[in-house]
Amino acid sequence: MLNKNLNIFKNFNLNSFFPYIIAIILIILMIIAMDIIIPFLIGGLLAYILYPIIIKLQKNLKCKKEYLALSSLLMLFASIIMIMSYFLPYCYYQVINMYKLFVYHDWNKTVEIITNSLEIYIPSSNAQFLKIKFVELLNQSVYFISKNIDYVIYSTGTIFSSILLIILIPFITYQFICDYDEIKKYGSKFFTINQIIKIKYWQKKIDVIIRQFLIGQTIIAFFWWIYYALIYSILGINFAFTIGLISFIMSFIPYIGAILTLIITLIITLVQFGGITIEIWLVISTYTVGHIIDICFLSNHFVGKKIGLHPLLTIFSLLFSAKFMGLIGMFLALPTMVIIKIIFEEVFCSKQLKKIL
């Protein structure tokens, strides 16, 4: 009996469990130390995007990878700083005013105006019930929006942390790019040859999906920014430029991002025009037309079915990430779920189950 137990321990291979141990450690770190990990996540993402470009430039220009990485990062961050110095003061001013609107506005007065407007179309008994539900929904929406705006203001207002991020992210990105091959070699020590072959296959599959999704979704996000900023400016709606910027950011959160953008716009329009006016219906029409264009042309042309996640799985990943990591978690939910799905399919799933997922 003792010999059998010893044989089990001899045959036990820790390397086979090492990838799962790393995954568990990373998830725990992301939950308990998100603020520390953010610079590394952003730096890793930038390195992931820039590395193939730098390798191509290195082959064509026959220049050292370190020089190309440094010059690429300097150009990238110089462009970002120039754009931020032009747009950030204007956006920050609008965000502050939006925050004041959501926090200090007399919402009881707005609710009264809206319910009075609804009573024209709805019987008084039903209107009273709708008023109670509307107040609950409005309070929840205002709390959620003001809380996240407050978080943005607090984050950007902390000068030390902002400067630290500006310094750290380029440095971390540079180190990731320069030491990319060394990191791969060091990481391969902890895996068997078969595991390395599998990981390389998964990496190629994940790379294709996520790169195509990021490029396609960024093009769509710019469309939303220009579309909303332009039309809402023509309609005379306050904070049109910032609403466009919010839609740009929120477009990377499927389903929920679009709904949040609409709720923010409707609340701003309700307050500005004092009730259910023609502008409210124009906002809803603008939103509807935009999403018809998105569904019929933009998503099919630029993104298509590159992610390949079921809508229920997408919503679950968004809610789960939001629970533990907040708004940042929602942005990371989709790429993380794609990685988990591909690995799960390749390791555990049969061909029939792959089709369902």
Summary of the structure (lengths in Angstrom):
residues: 357
radius of gyration: 24.7
end to end distance: 43.8
largest distance: 85.5
contacts: 986
relative contact order: 0.08
helix: 87%
strand: 0%
